[in-house]
């Protein structure tokens, strides 16, 4: 048996992938396979591109975006001649912002596959408004089928070396680099760093 019962975990994942291939999502994808690579995107007009890309096969009727209504204080709009409070629809699911700059994309592309997997794990674990993350080594290794602590340490060292994260004074807790990603509002977290450009 592999470290942390990973052999059993691998069988479970194989079953999950098998179940997915039988799902309605996979069936939707199979219907569009014939369309793939038939058109060179550079030769298409904007209208032709929009027509070919109008129906995302990964979005079905069972795709639901949970939202909550938020009434904005002291803000009103006219509706049929009546002043009504402004309401916003806010998504309820968590989101992490990844700041898109060419240099950030290149930095991620230059990471080893192990470091990229750890980076993705961190993106999913960072808490709202926090600029640090706790990494559960055993949980990470099991979830990502990492069989050796040395493999984890190598990925961790790489993320530290390239300033994706930094060691804190607490074991297993690391500072994140908010230049690259953040969950929440950086303006609220670092008001002294805000500059109008």
N, C-alpha and C positions, 0 to 999 in steps of 0.2 A: 504494500500500500504506500502511496506517495505521502509526502509531508502534508499535514492538515487535512487528510482525507480528500485530496484533490482528484483522485481517480473517480470517486463517486460523484463529485461535483461535475467532472467532465461528462459523465454519462447523463446527468440531469440536463446539462446544457445541450448535449446532442439531441435529447428528446425535445427540448424547447425549440431548437432550430427546426426539427422535424415537424413539430406542431405548427410552427410559423409557416412553413412551406405549404401546409394544407389550409391555411387561413384565408379569409376573404381578401386580406391585403396582398398576399402572394398571388392570388387569382387576378386581382386588379393589375398587378405588375406584369403578369404574363400576357394580359391583353394588349399592353403597350410595347412589348418587346419588339414587335415587328416594326414599330416606328423608329426605334433607336438607330442612330447613325445613318439615317437615310438622307439627311440634309446637312450640308456644311453651314454652320452657324454664321460664318463670315459672309456667305453669299446671300443670306436671307435679308429681306427688308424687315423693318420693325414690325409691320403688320403681319407678315408671314410667321415671324418668330412668336408673336403673341398668340396666333391661331394654333400653332403646334404645341405651345406650352400653356394652353388655357386650362387644362384639367389635370391637376396633380393627382396621380394614381394613389398616393399615400394619404390622401384626404378623402374620407368617405362620410356617409351620413352619420356614422357612429363616432366621428371625431367631434368632441365637445370641448369648448373652451370655457371653463368656469370663470365667471366674473362676479364682482360685487358692485353695487351702486354706491357711489360716494357723492353726497351733496356738498357743493362748494359753498362755504360760508360767505354771505354778503355778495354773492354773484347771481345775477338774474338774467333771463333772456325773455324775449317776447314770443309768445306762442298763441296764435289766433287773437292777437290784441291784448293778451293777458300776460302779466309779468310772472314768470315761474322760476323757481330756483334752478341753477345749472347743476346737472347731474353728470358724473363721469362713470364710465364702465371701466373698472380696473380688473385686470386678470388676477386670479387668485393663486395660480401656480407660481412657484419660485423661479427666479431667473438670475443668472449671473451675467454681467456685462463683460465681454471680451473686447478690448479696445483694438480696433483694426487699423494698423499702420503696417506698411511694407516691412519695416524692420522687426516688428513683433512677429509677423508671419514667418519671416526667415529664421528668427530665433527658435520658434517652435519646430520648424521643419528640420533644423540642424540638431535637434535633440535625438538621442537614441530612442528606439521604440519603447524600451522600458521606462525611460524618463517621460515620454509622451503619455504613456498609460498612467503614470503616477500624477502627472499634471491634470489629466482628465478627471482622475479620482478626486483631486483637490478641488477642482472646479465644482464638483457635486457636493463636496463636504463643507465648503466655506459657509459660515452663518451670515445672516443679514446684518449689514453694518459693521462687521468685524474685519479687522485686517490681519487676523491670525487664524490658523486652522490647526485642529488636533488630528493627527493621523493615527488611527488604530492599526498597528502593523499587522497583527494577525488577521483582522477583518479585511484589510487591503489585499494581503497575500492570498487569502481564500477566494475573495471576489474576483481577483485578476489572475488566478491560477499561477501564482508565483511560487515556485517550489523551494526557493533558497533565500534566506535572509540577506545573503551577500548580494543577490540580484536587486533586492529592494534597496539596500544601502547604496549600491552603485547608482541607481536611478535618483535616489535622494541627494546624494553628493553632487550629481550633475545639475539638478535643479538649483541647488545652493550655489554651485560654481558659476552658473549663468544668470544668477539674480532673479529667478522666478520666485524663490522663497529664501528666507534667512532663518538661521537658528535663533530660538528665543532662550530665555533663562529657565524655561520649564521643559523637561524631557517630553518629547513627542509632540510639542507644540511649535509651530513655525509661523513666522511673519510671512504674509503674502506680499507680492509686489503690486500695489494698486495702479502702477503705470500699465500693467498688462491685463489685469482683471479685477473686478470688485463686485460684490453683491450688495446693492444698496446705492446710496447717493454719496459720491466722493466729496461733493461740495459741503454736505453736512458733516462729514467725518473730518475733513481737513479744511476748515474755513480760512485759515491763514495762508493756504496755498492757492486760493482762487485768484486768478488774474483775468481781467477782461482784455481780450486781444482783438 
